[in-house]
Amino acid sequence: MKLHSRPVLSYCHSITSPDKEGYLYKKGELNTSYQRRWFCLRGNFLFYFERCGDREPLGIIVLEGCSVELCKSDEAFAFAVAFQGPSLRAYKMAAEDQASMEAWIRALTSASFSYLRMLVTDLAQQYKQLCCARNDINVIWPGVPVPSLEDKLTKNRKSSDNTEPELMKSRPRKLAHGALGQLLVEREIEEDNFPRLHQMFGEEIEELRRKWHERKRDQPTEEALIDFT
């Protein structure tokens, strides 16, 4: 894989905290002994340096299409980052103790884009099931129901039939209850509908604020403990 050195180095030395960093023992490809190296994990890039504080990494491992697994080695607490394919190498490493080894394996396993995509897909499916189970129950604050997004769309459709017919045609036929459910579950809204959705969600928030202020206004106020008059 061809990498542009300047953007990669900039990402390596980003001011944000890395996902994980620390010393590991890495087995070399030519020199088969384990060498102590400083590792820095950012996203799906695993950088390794000769020592902590170095500017130039000795190498980069892109954690895609690989598996992290325990391996047989003379060194204790050893594991390997193995890539699929007969001609691809496996990076063998060893931690200083059992807890460190387990922490590194968890971090490296969850660093790939494919893992994150699988996780998001699973969470979206769970959210869809929750939305179906809740049916039309849509409450943010107790006693303040959120208007249905479908009702909002119907109201806006009546008020803008003569102004934006093309946007009406691209609107989906069936909508989930609630703005977040619409974005995560249906995923059928075109980009040119964003201003209209922004307006509708804003109206929902304004209505919630208005009802909340009405409830606060209707509540009796407590008398002051000290009369300053």
RAVENWO-V651765 format. One line per field, one symbol per residue. ss: DSSP state (H for helix, E for strand, C for the rest). phi: phi as a letter, one per 20 degrees, with the letter a starting at -180 (. if undefined). psi: psi as a letter, one per 20 degrees, with the letter a starting at -180 (. if undefined). A space follows every 50 residues. Layout:
BEGIN
ss: ???
phi: ???
psi: ???
END
This chain:
BEGIN
ss: CCCCHHHHHHHHCCCCCCCEEEEEEEECCCCCCEEEEEEEEECCEEEEEC CCCCCCCCEEEECCCEEEEECCCCCCCEEEEEECCCCCCEEEEECCCHHH HHHHHHHHHCCCHHHHHHHHHHHHHHHHHHHHHHCCCCEEECCEECCCHH HHHHHHHHHCCCCCHHHHHCCCCCCCCCHHHHHHHHCCCCHHHHHHHHHH HHHHHHHHHHHHHHHHHHCCCCCCCCCCC
phi: .eceffffffffdffffffabqecedeffeefeedfcedcdcmdddeccf bfnfeeffacdeecmccdbfcfafeflebcddefpfeeedeecbeebfff fffffffffeefffffffffffffffffffffffldfbcedgncfeffff ffffffffecfedcfffffefffccfenfffffeefldefffefgffgff ffffffffffffffffffffeffffceee
psi: ppqpgghghghgkqiqqrhqqrprppprhgoiqpppqpqopocjpoqqrh rpiqgpqhrpoompkrqpqqqpqhpqlqrqopqpqhiqrpoprprhrggh ghghggghhjiqhhghghgggghhgghghgghhidkonpgqpinqpqphh hghgghhhikhigmhhhhhipqhpqrpqghhghhggkjprhiighghggg hhhgghhggghghgghhippqqqqhpoi.
END
